[in-house]
Amino acid sequence: MHSFSTFIPPERTLMGPGPSDVNPRILNAMARPTLGHLDPLFVELMDETKKLLQYAFQTENPLTMPISAPGSAGMEACFVNLLEPGDKALVCVNGVFGLRMVENVERCGAIAITVNSTWGEQTDLNAVEDALKAHPDLKVMAFVHAETSTGVRNEAKLLCELAHKYDCLTIVDAVTSLGGIELNVDGWNIDAIYSGSQKCLSCVPGISPVSFSERAVQVIQNRKTKVQSWFLDMNLIVGYWGQGAKRAYHHTAPVNSMYAMYEALLILREEGLENAWARHADGHAKLANGLAELGLELTVDSGFRLPQLNVVRIPEGVDDAAIRKQLLEEFNLEIGAGLGEHAGKVWRIGLMGYACKPRNIDHCLAALRSVLT
Ligand SMILES: *Cc1c(COP(=O)(O)O)cnc(C)c1O
């Protein structure tokens, strides 16, 4: 890269934990003329985007919209709006993003009760029920649906059933699950959920779709204290994104990124949710076969593996960083490193959204074969 000249990135194949390859249709949408963020046509686009998001999340929640910031902001939006100082929240931890949830709870001045399960395994439902019984004053239960750090799918439906049995609101991280595996916000009674633009939606990074149930909205409207984040206070954001034609300035939406988000959701709608899930499952099967032929082992049990995030054990004696560098430089291919407890032990191969296609899988397998032999 040279200083003070136009930046032209190479065309990489992004098969890490996100961002994933962006569909060119989405990049084209993003390059269209910027509208004012209260232009009537942009307001129309906001309304259409909300409808498409309701489809993607499978919900009729009116409070469903994209937050103008990455998935981490969606996470923070859920916690800061539902929790007040002194509240108690149960957090299921079996990877990095569960740990981040604990951080969020504590920074709200709330008390985090954690159920820790082994990384690479699912959250233990019995341990969760024990904790729910032991703490009858819990307000919220939070968990990660698709733990991107370990490649594990947690049992979202069953965890939500448990939470409601003990009268807890649920906060669900669906950053990596949305568009990649089955997710049903209304069917599973999820109260607050957030996702991200750059994983299985294959959109540019920087947008976080969220949705809140009527129950959650009641809780937010009846808070005793103000939401400690001005920017993420849903009571204020609805004035801009909310119901009805009258919109008030809250912040300037990243207008062109919203064109991209809309296009990404349109693509998902055109394909159909079930077809998108099936495509991810097929891609995973193809990749898993190829990896087995190379003698590479997936670390997660096939019963709860994420098809969109494949965790591969690094073979004995292989230099993790050197291989990833070679893949990037010689094959323009990005795969992910291990995170947290798994650093240096595994690679994470993403098959997310537009990146989940036979051509990418063949490219990845050929590149791995070349660098490992
Ligand atoms: C990527 C990811 C996030 C954070 O999203 P950003 O857009 O990077 O802020 C949160 N949770 C999970 C499970 C993720 O995979």
The ligand as an SDF file (V2000), in Angstrom:
LIG
                    3D

 15 15  0  0  0  0  0  0  0  0999 V2000
  -19.1580  -11.4720   15.2160 C   0  0  0  0  0  0  0  0  0  0  0  0
  -19.9480  -11.7280   16.4240 C   0  0  0  0  0  0  0  0  0  0  0  0
  -20.3340  -10.6940   17.3080 C   0  0  0  0  0  0  0  0  0  0  0  0
  -19.8650   -9.2750   17.1530 C   0  0  0  0  0  0  0  0  0  0  0  0
  -20.2430   -8.6850   15.9520 O   0  0  0  0  0  0  0  0  0  0  0  0
  -19.4010   -7.4300   15.4120 P   0  0  0  0  0  0  0  0  0  0  0  0
  -20.1500   -7.0400   14.1800 O   0  0  0  0  0  0  0  0  0  0  0  0
  -18.0200   -7.9330   15.1700 O   0  0  0  0  0  0  0  0  0  0  0  0
  -19.4300   -6.3750   16.4460 O   0  0  0  0  0  0  0  0  0  0  0  0
  -21.1360  -11.0260   18.3750 C   0  0  0  0  0  0  0  0  0  0  0  0
  -21.5310  -12.2940   18.6140 N   0  0  0  0  0  0  0  0  0  0  0  0
  -21.1720  -13.3060   17.8080 C   0  0  0  0  0  0  0  0  0  0  0  0
  -21.6550  -14.6880   18.1040 C   0  0  0  0  0  0  0  0  0  0  0  0
  -20.3710  -13.0580   16.6970 C   0  0  0  0  0  0  0  0  0  0  0  0
  -20.0090  -14.0660   15.8970 O   0  0  0  0  0  0  0  0  0  0  0  0
  1  2  1  0
  2  3  1  0
  2 14  2  0
  3  4  1  0
  3 10  2  0
  4  5  1  0
  5  6  1  0
  6  7  2  0
  6  8  1  0
  6  9  1  0
 10 11  1  0
 11 12  2  0
 12 13  1  0
 12 14  1  0
 14 15  1  0
M  END
$$$$
